[in-house]
Amino acid sequence: MRIIDMHCDTLLEAWRKPELNFFDGDLSVNLKLLKENDCLVQFFAMYISRNEMETMDAYDIIKGMYARYREVMDENKTRISTVYSVDDILKNKEAGVLSSLLTIEDGVFLDGKIERLHEVYDMGVRLVTLLWNFENSVGFPSSDNQEEHLRGLKPFGIEVVEEMNRLGMVIDTSHLSEGGFYDVAKYSRKPFVASHSCARALCGHRRNLTDGQLKTLGNAGGIVGVNFNGPFLKDDEEAPKIDWIIEHLLYMRDKAGIEAIGFGSDFDGIDDNGELVNYAGFGKLIGAMEKHFTDDEIDLISYGNALRLLKDVIGR
């Protein structure tokens, strides 16, 4: 058990298609793949899709996905268990049980109501991605328009950052504007993450992080999880290649430090898994990493950095 993946959209697919078998069904992430391929912790995002928001309130989408999540957890108690602390992860590892950490992608569900943060915390959510691709009550998304990209957090967004620190929730800046990112760095007293992002210098996508952001994240004790989505790895490409992922890891190691990099696959949220195929591709990736990183470095990237950050933020 040595892989911590900080982002997948599998839960949305499982909610949309309840007929899918979460154990060994046609998903890029399922329990069989996790068990067979060294998973320690999988972060499962409750992603609030704009497709569903056409007919449903964002908070009702959260409640629907949460109900499906609980069904999956209850049906597979001997295989996987929700974790709320690092001790939970270590106990599961000792027992040979997979660990699931529940997250939310897009703070749109908050709608200016801080009590909703408390409510999802009580559900077991331990990470919130503040933005997706649209403005919400927290702040503004990344943008190709530089003026818009530099917009910071809204006053409520600063309140959210401070309250997430107090509760012990991981702040995720993937999708957030650059100005919002630096506001998180300014106001957060704890390390934060960009759970599924890559390096802007290697691929110009607006979702990727500049050298300055990478350095800031590393100095704050945070982590960037390399995203396996082709368009974030290489300009004008779709199908990801393992060498591209390694290029980003090497670059981010140089700019942010070895203790600031990890994995954020985005499986079941990307259109083409390329050479990785599905979660089993982690084995190929780590095999290829052995040519470029020491064993200790691979351990840090694979799980050590994420465990350290979880200990710092959500506690033992």
C-alpha positions as CSV (number, residue, x, y, z in Angstrom):
1,M,0.0,0.0,0.0
2,R,1.9,3.0,-1.2
3,I,-0.2,5.2,-3.5
4,I,-2.1,8.3,-2.3
5,D,-4.1,9.8,-5.2
6,M,-5.5,13.2,-4.3
7,H,-8.2,13.5,-6.9
8,C,-10.6,11.3,-9.0
9,D,-14.2,11.9,-10.2
10,T,-15.3,8.3,-9.8
11,L,-18.0,9.1,-7.3
12,L,-19.9,11.3,-9.8
13,E,-19.9,8.4,-12.3
14,A,-21.1,6.0,-9.6
15,W,-23.9,8.4,-8.7
16,R,-25.0,9.1,-12.3
17,K,-24.9,5.3,-13.1
18,P,-25.9,3.4,-10.0
19,E,-25.9,0.2,-12.1
20,L,-22.1,0.4,-12.3
21,N,-20.3,-2.1,-10.1
22,F,-18.0,-0.1,-7.8
23,F,-16.0,-3.2,-7.1
24,D,-14.9,-4.3,-10.5
25,G,-17.0,-2.3,-12.9
26,D,-16.1,-0.2,-16.0
27,L,-14.5,2.7,-14.1
28,S,-10.9,3.9,-14.2
29,V,-10.9,3.6,-10.4
30,N,-12.7,0.7,-8.7
31,L,-12.0,-1.3,-5.6
32,K,-10.5,-4.2,-7.4
33,L,-8.0,-1.9,-9.2
34,L,-7.2,-0.1,-6.0
35,K,-6.5,-3.3,-4.1
36,E,-4.4,-4.9,-6.8
37,N,-2.3,-1.8,-7.4
38,D,-0.9,-0.6,-4.0
39,C,-3.5,2.0,-3.1
40,L,-3.1,3.4,0.4
41,V,-5.6,6.3,0.2
42,Q,-7.9,7.4,-2.6
43,F,-9.4,10.8,-2.4
44,F,-13.0,10.6,-3.8
45,A,-14.3,14.0,-5.0
46,M,-18.0,14.9,-4.9
47,Y,-17.7,17.0,-8.1
48,I,-20.6,19.4,-8.6
49,S,-21.2,19.1,-12.3
50,R,-22.9,22.0,-14.2
51,N,-24.9,19.4,-16.1
52,E,-26.7,18.4,-13.0
53,M,-26.9,22.1,-11.8
54,E,-29.3,22.8,-14.7
55,T,-32.0,20.9,-12.8
56,M,-30.7,20.6,-9.3
57,D,-29.4,22.8,-6.5
58,A,-25.6,22.4,-5.9
59,Y,-26.2,21.4,-2.3
60,D,-28.8,18.7,-3.3
61,I,-26.2,17.3,-5.7
62,I,-23.8,16.9,-2.7
63,K,-26.5,15.2,-0.7
64,G,-27.2,12.8,-3.6
65,M,-23.6,11.9,-4.1
66,Y,-23.0,11.5,-0.4
67,A,-25.9,9.0,-0.2
68,R,-24.4,7.0,-3.0
69,Y,-21.0,7.2,-1.3
70,R,-22.4,5.8,1.9
71,E,-24.1,3.0,0.0
72,V,-20.7,2.0,-1.5
73,M,-18.9,2.2,1.8
74,D,-21.5,0.2,3.6
75,E,-21.6,-2.5,0.9
76,N,-17.8,-2.9,1.0
77,K,-17.0,-2.6,4.7
78,T,-14.4,-5.3,4.6
79,R,-12.6,-3.7,1.6
80,I,-12.6,0.1,2.2
81,S,-13.3,2.5,5.0
82,T,-13.7,6.3,5.2
83,V,-10.8,8.0,7.1
84,Y,-10.9,11.2,9.1
85,S,-7.3,11.2,10.4
86,V,-3.9,9.8,9.7
87,D,-4.3,7.3,12.5
88,D,-7.4,5.9,10.6
89,I,-5.2,5.5,7.5
90,L,-2.5,3.6,9.5
91,K,-5.1,1.4,11.2
92,N,-6.6,0.5,7.8
93,K,-3.2,-0.3,6.4
94,E,-2.5,-2.6,9.2
95,A,-5.8,-4.4,8.7
96,G,-5.3,-4.6,4.9
97,V,-8.3,-2.3,4.3
98,L,-8.3,0.5,1.7
99,S,-8.7,4.1,2.9
100,S,-11.1,6.6,1.3
101,L,-10.9,10.3,2.0
102,L,-14.0,12.2,1.0
103,T,-13.7,15.6,-0.8
104,I,-15.8,18.2,-2.6
105,E,-14.8,19.8,-5.9
106,D,-16.3,23.3,-6.2
107,G,-17.3,25.5,-3.2
108,V,-20.4,26.6,-5.2
109,F,-22.5,24.6,-2.7
110,L,-21.5,27.0,0.1
111,D,-23.5,29.9,-1.5
112,G,-22.2,32.3,1.1
113,K,-23.3,30.1,4.0
114,I,-20.4,29.1,6.3
115,E,-22.6,26.7,8.2
116,R,-22.6,24.4,5.1
117,L,-18.9,24.0,5.6
118,H,-19.6,22.6,9.1
119,E,-22.3,20.3,7.7
120,V,-20.0,18.7,5.1
121,Y,-17.3,18.4,7.7
122,D,-19.7,16.4,9.8
123,M,-20.3,14.2,6.7
124,G,-16.6,13.4,6.7
125,V,-15.4,15.8,4.1
126,R,-11.8,16.7,4.7
127,L,-10.8,18.6,1.5
128,V,-12.7,21.2,-0.5
129,T,-11.6,22.4,-3.9
130,L,-12.6,26.1,-3.6
131,L,-13.5,26.7,-7.3
132,W,-14.2,24.8,-10.4
133,N,-14.4,26.7,-13.7
134,F,-17.0,29.3,-12.7
135,E,-17.1,32.2,-10.2
136,N,-18.8,31.3,-6.9
137,S,-19.2,33.0,-3.5
138,V,-15.6,32.1,-2.6
139,G,-13.8,33.6,-5.6
140,F,-12.9,33.4,-9.2
141,P,-11.6,30.6,-11.5
142,S,-8.4,30.4,-13.5
143,S,-8.6,32.4,-16.7
144,D,-6.7,33.0,-19.9
145,N,-7.5,36.7,-19.4
146,Q,-4.6,37.9,-17.2
147,E,-6.6,40.6,-15.5
148,E,-9.3,38.1,-14.6
149,H,-6.7,35.5,-13.6
150,L,-5.3,37.9,-11.0
151,R,-8.6,38.5,-9.1
152,G,-8.4,37.4,-5.5
153,L,-10.7,35.7,-3.0
154,K,-13.9,37.4,-2.0
155,P,-14.4,38.4,1.6
156,F,-16.4,35.2,2.2
157,G,-13.6,33.2,0.6
158,I,-11.2,34.5,3.2
159,E,-13.6,33.5,5.9
160,V,-13.8,30.0,4.3
161,V,-10.0,29.7,4.4
162,E,-9.8,30.7,8.0
163,E,-12.7,28.4,9.0
164,M,-11.2,25.4,7.1
165,N,-8.0,26.0,9.0
166,R,-9.9,26.0,12.3
167,L,-11.9,22.8,11.4
168,G,-8.9,20.9,10.0
169,M,-9.9,20.7,6.3
170,V,-7.4,20.7,3.4
171,I,-7.8,23.8,1.2
172,D,-7.4,22.9,-2.5
173,T,-6.5,25.6,-5.0
174,S,-6.8,23.7,-8.3
175,H,-9.0,25.6,-10.7
176,L,-8.6,28.8,-8.6
177,S,-7.4,32.1,-10.1
178,E,-3.8,33.0,-9.5
179,G,-4.9,35.9,-7.4
180,G,-7.0,33.6,-5.3
181,F,-4.1,31.2,-4.9
182,Y,-1.9,33.9,-3.5
183,D,-4.7,35.0,-1.1
184,V,-4.9,31.4,0.2
185,A,-1.1,31.5,0.7
186,K,-1.6,34.8,2.5
187,Y,-4.5,33.9,4.8
188,S,-4.0,30.2,5.4
189,R,-2.1,29.2,8.6
190,K,-1.8,25.6,7.4
191,P,-0.3,24.0,4.3
192,F,-2.6,23.8,1.3
193,V,-2.7,21.9,-2.0
194,A,-3.3,22.1,-5.7
195,S,-4.7,18.6,-5.8
196,H,-4.7,18.0,-9.6
197,S,-2.5,20.6,-11.5
198,C,0.7,20.7,-13.5
199,A,3.5,23.1,-14.4
200,R,2.7,26.1,-16.5
201,A,6.2,26.4,-17.9
202,L,5.8,22.9,-19.6
203,C,2.2,23.4,-20.7
204,G,0.5,26.7,-21.0
205,H,-3.0,25.6,-19.8
206,R,-4.6,28.2,-17.5
207,R,-5.1,25.5,-14.8
208,N,-1.4,25.0,-14.4
209,L,0.9,26.6,-11.8
210,T,3.6,29.2,-12.5
211,D,7.1,28.8,-11.1
212,G,6.2,31.4,-8.5
213,Q,3.1,29.5,-7.4
214,L,5.1,26.2,-7.2
215,K,7.7,27.9,-5.1
216,T,5.1,29.5,-2.8
217,L,3.3,26.1,-2.4
218,G,6.5,24.4,-1.5
219,N,7.5,27.2,1.0
220,A,4.0,26.8,2.6
221,G,4.5,23.1,3.1
222,G,1.9,22.3,0.5
223,I,1.6,19.8,-2.3
224,V,0.8,19.8,-6.0
225,G,-0.7,16.6,-7.3
226,V,0.4,16.1,-10.9
227,N,-2.7,15.7,-13.1
228,F,-2.7,12.9,-15.7
229,N,-5.0,14.8,-18.1
230,G,-3.2,15.2,-21.5
231,P,-4.1,18.9,-22.1
232,F,-2.5,19.8,-18.8
233,L,0.7,17.9,-19.5
234,K,1.4,19.0,-23.1
235,D,0.0,21.7,-25.3
236,D,-2.5,20.5,-27.9
237,E,-2.4,16.9,-26.8
238,E,-5.1,14.5,-25.4
239,A,-3.7,11.1,-24.6
240,P,-1.3,11.3,-21.7
241,K,2.1,9.7,-21.8
242,I,4.0,8.5,-18.8
243,D,7.1,10.4,-19.9
244,W,5.1,13.7,-19.8
245,I,4.0,13.0,-16.2
246,I,7.6,12.4,-15.2
247,E,8.7,15.6,-16.9
248,H,6.3,17.6,-14.8
249,L,7.3,15.8,-11.6
250,L,11.0,16.6,-12.3
251,Y,10.2,20.2,-13.1
252,M,8.0,20.6,-10.0
253,R,10.7,19.0,-7.9
254,D,13.1,21.6,-9.1
255,K,10.8,24.6,-8.4
256,A,8.8,23.5,-5.4
257,G,11.0,20.8,-3.8
258,I,10.7,17.1,-3.5
259,E,8.4,17.3,-0.4
260,A,5.9,19.3,-2.4
261,I,4.9,16.9,-5.2
262,G,2.4,14.0,-5.3
263,F,-0.4,12.5,-7.5
264,G,-3.8,13.9,-8.5
265,S,-4.8,11.6,-11.3
266,D,-8.2,13.1,-12.2
267,F,-9.2,9.5,-13.3
268,D,-12.9,9.2,-14.3
269,G,-12.8,13.0,-15.0
270,I,-10.5,12.9,-18.0
271,D,-11.5,11.9,-21.5
272,D,-8.4,9.8,-22.4
273,N,-6.2,7.9,-20.0
274,G,-3.6,7.3,-22.7
275,E,-0.7,5.0,-21.7
276,L,-2.1,4.7,-18.1
277,V,-5.3,3.0,-19.2
278,N,-6.7,3.1,-15.7
279,Y,-5.6,3.0,-12.0
280,A,-3.3,0.1,-12.9
281,G,-1.2,2.6,-14.8
282,F,0.3,3.7,-11.5
283,G,2.5,0.6,-11.6
284,K,3.9,1.6,-15.0
285,L,4.4,5.1,-13.9
286,I,6.3,4.2,-10.7
287,G,8.5,1.8,-12.7
288,A,9.4,4.6,-15.1
289,M,10.1,7.0,-12.2
290,E,12.8,4.6,-10.9
291,K,15.1,5.9,-13.7
292,H,14.8,9.5,-12.4
293,F,14.1,9.4,-8.7
294,T,15.6,7.6,-5.7
295,D,13.5,5.1,-3.8
296,D,13.1,7.6,-1.0
297,E,11.9,10.3,-3.4
298,I,9.4,7.9,-5.0
299,D,8.1,7.1,-1.5
300,L,7.6,10.8,-0.8
301,I,5.8,11.4,-4.1
302,S,3.7,8.3,-3.9
303,Y,2.4,8.7,-0.3
304,G,4.8,10.3,2.1
305,N,4.2,14.0,1.3
306,A,0.5,13.5,1.3
307,L,0.6,11.7,4.7
308,R,2.7,14.5,6.2
309,L,0.3,17.2,4.9
310,L,-2.8,15.3,6.2
311,K,-1.1,15.1,9.6
312,D,-0.4,18.8,9.5
313,V,-3.9,19.8,8.5
314,I,-6.5,17.2,9.6
315,G,-4.4,15.7,12.4
316,R,-3.3,12.3,13.6
